[in-house]
């Protein structure tokens, strides 16, 4: 239940930041150009509005969106990886490399989260937290503020430890799921929310992307993967492609005429 709530919070945060930043940019651009139109009352009112903070706020929002969006990408399998060599290995060795890659991602993001937390703490969070609880701040550094909004920069930089910590958790989550099921999260880039799903034919391989841009797991073979003898015999007994079956049904005379 906690994981489900975290998933919804992650999605809502990314969606809100993306929508709000887009809206703020749109309003700011409209204000900039309409304020130059010489309309007696409207121009005076528009010039009285100050949107100088819009660019800084949008930059902050996009930074937060990128950090939490990266964590969302790990959970849903959106991130693209070039795995030309790994996808040519046998299942046992491929699984070891996948686990190694996921744990390396968790180690990297965990390190970034720890270093980011220390930076935020020393950049003003220490002072702000002590001051909030009425503790003597001593010689603690108050920290700088942003130029336009005049927000404490430690609040802005908090995206680094928070987003990286969530990303580290997602790497560990995907690793644990892979060890139990042998499957990796896959994202359908052609899916659009709100549109009806088209049911594909039964013989279509959802994961049959004939490329080396997506990591292959151990449950869903890709096009071009080496198959075992049982798989090849199964394919020869009834699941060969239509052109091959049609070619097999042609008589020797038909083949001679074609030649």
C-alpha positions as CSV (number, residue, x, y, z in Angstrom):
1,X,0.0,0.0,0.0
2,X,2.9,2.4,0.8
3,X,4.5,1.6,-2.5
4,X,1.2,2.3,-4.3
5,X,0.9,5.6,-2.6
6,X,4.5,6.5,-3.5
7,X,3.8,5.6,-7.1
8,X,0.8,8.0,-7.2
9,X,2.7,10.7,-5.4
10,X,5.6,10.4,-7.9
11,X,3.2,10.6,-10.9
12,X,1.2,13.5,-9.4
13,X,4.3,15.5,-8.6
14,X,5.8,15.1,-12.1
15,X,2.5,15.9,-13.8
16,X,1.9,18.9,-11.6
17,X,5.4,20.3,-12.2
18,X,5.2,19.8,-15.9
19,X,1.7,21.3,-16.3
20,X,2.4,24.3,-14.0
21,X,5.7,25.1,-15.6
22,X,4.1,25.0,-19.1
23,X,1.3,27.3,-17.9
24,X,3.6,29.8,-16.3
25,X,5.8,30.0,-19.4
26,X,2.7,30.5,-21.6
27,X,1.3,33.2,-19.4
28,X,4.7,34.9,-19.2
29,X,5.2,35.0,-23.0
30,X,1.6,36.2,-23.6
31,X,2.2,39.0,-21.0
32,X,5.5,40.0,-22.6
33,X,4.0,40.5,-26.0
34,X,0.6,41.9,-25.1
35,X,2.2,44.5,-22.8
36,X,3.6,46.1,-25.9
37,X,0.2,46.6,-27.5
38,X,-0.9,50.2,-27.0
39,X,-4.3,49.8,-25.4
40,X,-5.0,52.6,-22.9
41,X,-6.2,50.7,-19.9
42,X,-5.0,47.2,-20.7
43,X,-1.4,48.2,-21.3
44,X,-1.1,50.1,-18.0
45,X,-2.5,47.1,-16.1
46,X,-0.2,44.6,-17.9
47,X,2.8,46.8,-17.2
48,X,2.0,46.8,-13.6
49,X,2.3,43.0,-13.4
50,X,5.7,41.6,-12.6
51,X,6.6,38.3,-14.2
52,X,10.4,38.6,-13.7
53,X,10.3,35.6,-11.4
54,X,8.7,33.3,-14.0
55,X,11.9,32.1,-15.7
56,X,13.6,31.3,-12.4
57,X,10.6,29.4,-11.0
58,X,10.2,27.4,-14.2
59,X,13.9,26.4,-14.1
60,X,13.5,25.2,-10.5
61,X,10.3,23.3,-11.4
62,X,12.0,21.6,-14.4
63,X,14.9,20.5,-12.2
64,X,12.6,18.9,-9.7
65,X,10.6,17.4,-12.5
66,X,13.7,15.9,-14.1
67,X,14.9,14.3,-10.9
68,X,11.6,12.7,-10.0
69,X,10.9,11.9,-13.6
70,X,14.1,9.9,-13.7
71,X,13.0,7.8,-10.8
72,X,9.7,7.3,-12.6
73,X,11.6,6.2,-15.6
74,X,13.5,3.5,-13.7
75,X,10.2,2.1,-12.3
76,X,8.5,2.0,-15.7
77,X,11.4,1.1,-17.9
78,X,11.4,4.3,-20.0
79,X,15.2,4.8,-19.8
80,X,17.0,3.7,-23.0
81,X,20.1,1.6,-22.8
82,X,22.5,0.4,-25.5
83,X,23.0,-3.3,-24.7
84,X,24.4,-4.7,-28.0
85,X,26.8,-7.1,-26.3
86,X,24.7,-8.0,-23.2
87,X,21.8,-9.0,-25.4
88,X,24.0,-11.5,-27.2
89,X,24.9,-13.4,-24.0
90,X,23.2,-16.5,-22.8
91,X,20.5,-16.2,-20.2
92,X,22.6,-16.9,-17.1
93,X,25.4,-14.4,-18.0
94,X,22.9,-11.8,-19.2
95,X,21.0,-12.0,-15.9
96,X,24.3,-11.4,-14.0
97,X,25.1,-8.3,-16.0
98,X,21.6,-7.0,-15.6
99,X,21.8,-7.3,-11.9
100,X,25.2,-5.7,-11.9
101,X,23.9,-2.8,-14.0
102,X,20.9,-2.2,-11.7
103,X,23.0,-2.4,-8.5
104,X,25.6,0.0,-10.1
105,X,22.7,2.4,-10.8
106,X,21.6,2.1,-7.2
107,X,25.1,2.7,-5.9
108,X,25.6,5.7,-8.1
109,X,22.3,7.4,-7.2
110,X,22.7,6.5,-3.6
111,X,26.1,8.2,-3.6
112,X,24.7,11.2,-5.3
113,X,21.9,11.3,-2.7
114,X,24.3,11.1,0.2
115,X,26.6,13.8,-1.2
116,X,23.6,16.0,-2.1
117,X,22.1,15.7,1.4
118,X,25.4,16.8,2.9
119,X,25.6,19.7,0.5
120,X,22.0,20.8,1.3
121,X,22.6,20.4,5.0
122,X,25.7,22.6,4.9
123,X,24.1,25.1,2.5
124,X,21.5,26.4,4.9
125,X,19.3,23.5,5.8
126,X,21.2,23.1,9.1
127,X,20.5,26.7,10.0
128,X,16.9,26.7,8.9
129,X,16.0,23.6,10.8
130,X,17.7,24.7,14.0
131,X,16.0,28.1,13.8
132,X,12.6,26.5,13.2
133,X,12.8,24.4,16.3
134,X,14.3,27.2,18.4
135,X,17.7,25.7,18.8
136,X,20.8,27.9,19.0
137,X,22.2,28.1,15.5
138,X,25.6,29.1,16.6
139,X,28.0,29.7,13.7
140,X,25.9,27.8,11.2
141,X,25.7,29.2,7.7
142,X,22.3,30.8,6.8
143,X,22.9,30.1,3.2
144,X,22.3,32.1,0.0
145,X,18.9,32.9,-1.7
146,X,17.8,32.8,-5.3
147,X,18.1,36.1,-7.2
148,X,14.4,36.7,-8.2
149,X,12.3,34.7,-5.8
150,X,14.7,35.1,-2.9
151,X,14.1,31.5,-1.8
152,X,16.7,29.7,0.3
153,X,18.8,27.8,-2.2
154,X,18.9,24.7,0.0
155,X,15.2,24.2,-0.8
156,X,15.9,24.3,-4.5
157,X,18.9,21.9,-4.1
158,X,16.8,19.5,-2.1
159,X,15.7,18.0,-5.4
160,X,19.1,16.3,-5.6
161,X,19.0,14.2,-2.4
162,X,15.3,13.6,-2.6
163,X,15.1,12.6,-6.3
164,X,18.3,10.6,-6.2
165,X,17.1,8.7,-3.1
166,X,13.9,7.8,-4.8
167,X,15.8,6.8,-7.9
168,X,18.1,4.5,-5.8
169,X,15.0,2.9,-4.2
170,X,13.6,2.3,-7.7
171,X,16.8,0.6,-8.8
172,X,16.7,-1.7,-5.8
173,X,13.0,-2.3,-6.3
174,X,13.6,-3.3,-10.0
175,X,16.5,-5.5,-9.0
176,X,14.5,-7.4,-6.4
177,X,11.7,-7.9,-8.9
178,X,14.1,-9.1,-11.5
179,X,15.6,-11.6,-9.1
180,X,12.2,-13.0,-8.3
181,X,10.6,-13.0,-11.7
182,X,13.3,-12.6,-14.3
183,X,11.4,-9.7,-15.9
184,X,12.3,-6.1,-16.3
185,X,9.7,-3.2,-16.5
186,X,8.9,-2.4,-20.1
187,X,7.2,0.8,-21.4
188,X,5.1,0.9,-24.5
189,X,6.2,4.1,-26.2
190,X,3.2,3.9,-28.6
191,X,0.6,3.9,-25.8
192,X,-1.5,7.0,-25.4
193,X,-3.8,7.4,-22.3
194,X,-7.4,7.8,-23.3
195,X,-7.2,5.7,-26.5
196,X,-8.7,2.3,-26.7
197,X,-6.2,-0.5,-26.7
198,X,-6.0,-2.5,-29.9
199,X,-5.7,-6.3,-29.3
200,X,-2.9,-7.6,-31.4
201,X,-2.8,-11.0,-33.0
202,X,-1.9,-13.9,-30.7
203,X,1.4,-14.6,-32.4
204,X,2.7,-11.0,-31.9
205,X,5.6,-10.7,-29.5
206,X,5.1,-7.5,-27.5
207,X,8.8,-7.4,-26.7
208,X,9.9,-8.2,-30.2
209,X,11.7,-4.9,-30.7
210,X,14.4,-5.7,-33.3
211,X,16.9,-3.3,-31.8
212,X,19.6,-3.1,-29.1
213,X,18.2,-0.1,-27.3
214,X,16.2,-2.0,-24.7
215,X,17.7,-4.4,-22.2
216,X,16.4,-8.0,-22.7
217,X,15.1,-9.8,-19.7
218,X,15.0,-13.6,-19.2
219,X,11.3,-14.1,-19.8
220,X,10.6,-12.2,-23.1
221,X,12.9,-13.1,-26.0
222,X,13.5,-10.4,-28.6
223,X,13.6,-10.8,-32.3
224,X,16.9,-12.2,-33.5
225,X,17.6,-13.9,-30.1
226,X,19.1,-17.3,-30.2
227,X,16.4,-20.0,-29.5
228,X,16.7,-23.4,-28.1
229,X,16.1,-26.6,-30.0
230,X,12.6,-26.9,-28.5
231,X,11.7,-23.4,-29.6
232,X,12.9,-24.0,-33.1
233,X,11.0,-27.3,-33.4
234,X,7.9,-25.5,-32.0
235,X,8.2,-22.8,-34.6
236,X,8.7,-25.4,-37.4
237,X,5.6,-27.3,-36.3
238,X,3.1,-24.5,-36.7
239,X,4.2,-21.0,-35.9
240,X,6.4,-20.3,-38.9
241,X,5.7,-17.0,-40.7
242,X,2.9,-17.0,-43.4
243,X,5.4,-16.7,-46.3
244,X,7.3,-19.7,-45.2
245,X,4.1,-21.8,-44.8
246,X,2.9,-20.7,-48.2
247,X,6.3,-21.6,-49.7
248,X,6.1,-25.0,-48.1
249,X,2.6,-25.6,-49.6
250,X,3.7,-24.9,-53.2
251,X,4.1,-27.9,-55.4
252,X,7.4,-28.6,-57.2
253,X,5.7,-27.7,-60.5
254,X,4.8,-24.2,-59.2
255,X,8.3,-23.7,-58.0
256,X,9.7,-24.7,-61.4
257,X,7.4,-22.3,-63.2
258,X,8.4,-19.5,-60.8
259,X,12.0,-20.2,-61.7
